[in-house]
Amino acid sequence: MKAYRASLLYFAAPESLPGQAAFEQDGLLVVGPDATGRQVVQAIGSYQQLASQVQNQYPGLQIEHLPGRIIAPGFVDMHIHYPQIDVIGSPAEGLLPWLENYTFPHEKRFSAPEYSAEAAAFFIAELLRHGVTTALAFATSHPASVNALLGEAQRHSLRMIAGKVLMDQNAPDGVRDETRQSLIDTEALIEKWHGVDRLGYAITPRFVPSCSEAQLRGAGELAAQYPDVWIQSHVAENRDEVAWVRQLYPRARSYLSVYEDFGLLRPRAVYAHCIHLDEDDRALMRSTGTAAAVSPTSNLFLGSGFFDHAGADRAGFLYGLASDVGGGTSFSPFHTMLAAYYVGREGQTKPGVSLKPQHLWWQHTAGAARALGLQGVVGNLLPGCEADFVVLNPRATPLLARKTGQAGSLDELLFSLIVLGDDRLIEKTVISQADSA
């Protein structure tokens, strides 16, 4: 059992008010094992109200005092490519040339277990350095890449969901897989990793153009056979990609509906981008329980378009924030939240909205957890949630110290952190019993 005294940020609002944060200026967070041995939040609230109570309940409990610090939920990244750590920041004229010239050639290297292991170790270290404690990640088409990533995540007790990419057409040698073997490999990886410790598996068609009808059909059959695994892919990111899908499936109502036709839209299905959707698509997202991974730095970098937050909220489908490294330009949740604010404000191609700081933070923590089907498990600090959190130093840089010292409200404080923050804000990342300074 362990307790921490600091300012606390978490989400206690009812579901009807998503994004409304709770903040304890002088708070107490108590963590310890539940009946199964998981490290979870046991209590949270005002230090003055809880201190004597928990010390009576747990005699000898040591309280670590962190003056001037903020404890907040660990961040949840809904879409990231671990093989693209060396592709990040590569110049290209758009999505499809970027894939052809940089991504696919680099991903060929992940056929080697040694290379996959080195990249996985670097990737996990970067997530932790930036305060990301849960991620939904793409591997490559090579089973070795999945084994390396999930094995490394297991060593760090990280909650990681990942999958082998399915791509049996329109892809070069070295990353293109074979239809039947790709499905056999996927099922073997599900059996090996899904539900082990804090790990999960995601059936991972790269996107419609990279998968034959037989491969998509097989993916849908596996999704029906294993209803508690995740599904992840991309949809409606780029207009050229949308036109390509229209050529491949001229009778389909939309790009998104192709996935529906193969049984790949359901709860725990997460589709990155979801930019070029219409109202019928948004209604389909809601009715199937499918979630969107909003990737603003990637969409700005590749010139793909702007996610319509107003349209998503009007339709009522689930979504959360994602870095999308390496199309995305940073592991930092602060950079992602700031880019989401920019994208929300864009009002020339869609209705512009000013996203509130508390709601931006929610989209990268409790909201993202809800979209993944992990509400009450990660992304928050309510009792029963897994004890993943970050310790923030709001005075980590001179400008941050100057700005946060003048904050007159929670929104002003959080917005200062979003606009000016980066990995220097993360003083410590705590995952269950493992601390990462």
Disulfide bonds with the S-S distance in Angstrom:
none
